[in-house]
């Protein structure tokens, strides 16, 4: 399902599972948006409608439960408002208004909401296909941007202000306008805007002082998340984590539930599934994936994949690679 086909759904419609009402606008594709529990899946399984760029604006008024997820394209989020934290890989950041989040393909991420939203979480999301990003990045001679070591030393977050903020605002406003009005040459015009944006992003990223933006790394939660990030392909349990960090199993469970509104085992499963999706995109045989991602067998992997994404691993492979063989 492409982004252009996505219809917005209200909280009450989700809560009450008003399938018939939603089916009028979504058709049979409604099942792509709901898990068995009736929860909204969101953007994480959407395809791009363009081979270059997709842009949209989104706003959250309520505390959402957004799963840890990744994309097969680049995502740039211009966060206009909202007092939230953001988890990217094993790094957790406290966002400020007008921060820009840069998320490469395959990198796990999710917002972390507090007990309640003190103000709406408003952001503009720009999706860039991996092929188009690579082409533009090569022309910019920004290979270091792609290197994992550099991304860890620098930040996934770019903090904006002053004249630079004004430039970012104008570009994102123009991108949204071109997407909405669909004038002749809109796609080409948008690509021109993106070239300005990627140059501005790279300059800001290169010039951002290391002391200017630090992740929230001191807390125990971050240490556990970092451990999961490094060892998800191995056997991980509350017992092993508790022994490693010298803390009780119940304390770990409460920590995840309170700060991330999700269970410890759910986070582990979601991280393994993100790696599984990456391997599927890379063409790894389905039967080899469970062992590479930490699942005990294919049946466990299959059930977890379907429960989380609403489609089977084979269907996902067909969606992203167009391949039908086993």
N, C-alpha and C positions, 0 to 999 in steps of 0.2 A: 504494500500500500504506500502510495506516494504522499508526501507532505501536503500537496495541494488538495488531496482528497480528505484530509483530516477535518472532522467537524468537532467543534468545541462542545464539551459536555459539562453541565453544571454539577455541583456537588450533590444536590438533592437527587438528580437523576442517577448518579452513580450509587448513592446510598440506597435508593429504593429500587434499583435494578429495573428501571422502566424500559425494558427491552423493546417493546412494541413502538413506543414513542421515538426511541433512538433509531430504530430500524428504518423509519420513514426517511431519515436523512443519511444514514450510513449504509442501508441495504444489508445484504448478507455479510458484509465485511465487519459487522458489529462484533463478531466473535474475536476478531484480532485485537479488540480494545479491552476485552474483559477476561479476567481469570475466572476460575470457577467460583471464587468468592465474590465476584462482581466488581473488583477493583479496577481502576483505570490503569492501563499499561503505560500510556504516554508516548513520548517521542522516540524512545530508545530503539524500537524495532521498525521505525519508519524508514522508507527508502527516499533518496533524494529525487525530486521531480525534474531536476536539470543535471546535465553532466558536468556542470561547472559550479553553480552556487544556488543555495536556497536561503531565504531570510524570512524570519517571522518574529512577531512580538508576543510575549507571553507575560501573564501576571498571575500571582497566587495571593489570594486573600486569606486562605486558611492554611493550617499546618498540614502539608501533604506528606505522605509516606512514599518518597521516591526511592526506588531500588538502586543499589549500586549497579552501575551499568557502564557500557562503553559503546562506541560507534565505529563504523568502518570508514568514516570520513572525519575530517577535521571539524571541530566545533569552536566557535569564538562567541563568548557571551559578554555582552555589554550590560553590566548590572547597574540599573538606574537607581534602584532603591531596595530596601529590605535589610534588616539587621539579622543576618544569618552567617553561618560558617559554611565552608565548602571543603569537601574531602576530595583530593586528587591523588591517585596512587596511595602512598602512605603519608602524604602531607596534608595537614589540616590548616585552613586559613580563616581568619576573621575578615569578612568582606566589608568594604566601605562603599558608599555610593560612588558610582562611576568607575569602579574597578572593571578591568577586562580580564576574562578568564580564557586561557588558551589550552585546549585539550586535543592532543594528537589522537589518531586512530588507535584503538586497542587499549587506551589508558582508562582505568576504572575511575569513576567519579560520581558524586552525588551531593546535593545540598543537605545541610544539617540544620533543621529548624529548632528553635528553642521551645520552651513550654508553649508559647503562643507567638504569633507574628505581631510585633508592635506596629508595623507598617507593611503595606503590600510589597511583595517581592516582584519587582518589575524588571524585565530583562529583554534585550533584543538578542536573538540567536541567529548566527550566521553559520551555515554548513557549507563546507568547501570539499569537493571531491578530492581524493588522495592524488589522483593523476594531475589535476589542475594545480593543486598546491605544489606538487613536486616541480612542475614546469615553471611556475612563478618563482619558487624558492631558488631554483637553479639560476634563473636570470638575475636574481637578486644576489647571488653568490652567498647564500645564507645556510650553507651546509651544517654549520655548527648548531643551528637551531634544531636540527633533526637528531643530533646526537644525545643519547640518554644521559651521558655524564654531564653535558652542559645544561640540560633541562633540570637536573637535580641541583647543580650548583647555582643556577639562576632560578627564577621562579616561574610557576605556571600563571601567576597573577601579575598584571601590569597595572600600576596605580597611576591614574591620570589627574591632571589639574591644569589650570591656567589656559594658555594658548593651545597646548596639545589636546586638552580635553575638548575645547571648542572644535578643533579639527576632527576629532573622532565623532563628536555629536553630529556634525554636518554630514559626514560620510554615511553614518548609520541611518540618518534621516532620509538621505537621498536613496539609499538602498531600499528602504521600506517603501518609499514613494514609487520607485520604479516597479517594485514587486506588485504594488496595489493597482497602479494605473495601467500597466501593461501597454504602454505606448509602443509604436514601431521602433525597433532597435533597442528595446528595453534590456534584453540580455547582454548585448554588446556594451551598452552604457554601464550596466552593473559591473561587468568585468573590468571596465576602466576604473570605476570607483574602487573595486577590490584591489587593483594594482596600487592605488594610492594608500589604501588601508594597510596592505601587507608591508609596504615601505615604512609607513608610520609606526606600525607595530614593531618592526625589526629595530628601528632607531630607538624606540622607547625601551625595548627589551635590552638592547646593548648598553643603553645609558643608565638603566635603573641601578642605583647603588645597592650593594648587597645588604647594607644595614638598614635600608629603607623599608624592607618588607621581609618579615620573618614568619615562618609557619609556627603554628601552635604545637611545638614538639615536646614540651616538657612533661605533659600528662601521661599517666599510665595507659590511657586509651590509645594514644598514638603509638606507644611502644608495642602494644598488642597488635594493632593494625599493621605496623611495620613487620612484625613477625609473621603475620598471616600472608602479607604480600610476598615475603621471601620463601615461605614454606608451604603454600597452599597445595602444592602437588604431593606433599607428604601426608602421612596420617596425622591429623590434628583433632584434638578433642579438648573439652574443658579441663579434663584431668591433666593432660600434658601441658596446657597453657598455665594452669594453676601451679604446677610443679616448677615450671620454668621461671615464673615471675614471683613465686613464693607468696601466693594470695589464694584465698578460698575460691572454689568453683562458683559458689553462690554470689560472691562479690563481683566476679567477672560478668556473670549473667545480668546482675542488676546494673552494672556499669553500662553495658551495651543498651539495655532497655531504656535506661534513663536518658543517656546522652545521644543515642542514635535512633531510638524508638524502633529497634529491631533486635532480634536475638543474635547471640554469638554465632550459632550454627548457620543462621540465615546469611550472615555476612560471609562466612567461609564458603558456603554453597554458591552465592552470587559471584564471588571472586573466581571460583573454579569455572563457573559457566562463562564468564567473560573470557577466560583463557581458551575455553572450548570453542567459542565463537571465532576467536582469532585463528585458531588452528584450522577450523573449517574453511574460513576465508583463504587461508594459505594452501589449502588442498590436501591436508592430512587426512588419511583414511579414517572414517568414522569409528571403526572398531578399535583403532589405536588411541583414540582421544581419552577415554576414561582413565587409563593408567597414567597418561601424561598430565592429567589435571587433578589427580587425587581421588577420583571416584573408585569405589571398590569393584564395580563391574559395569557392563553396558546398561543393564536394566536400571540400576540406580541412577546413572547418568541420564538415561532417556527420560525417566519419570521426572527428574529435577528440571530438565530442559523444558519439557512440555508444560510443567506447572508454572515455571517462571515466565516463559515467552508465549505460550499458547500455540506453538507449532512444534513439530518434531525436528530433530537435528537434520534429517534428510530434507525436510521441507525448507529449512533455513538454507541449507547448501544449495538447493535448487534456486532459491530466491536470489542469492548473492553470486552464484557461479553458473547457474543455468545447466547444472549437470544432473542427470537422472540415474547414473549407474550406482551400484553398491560398492 
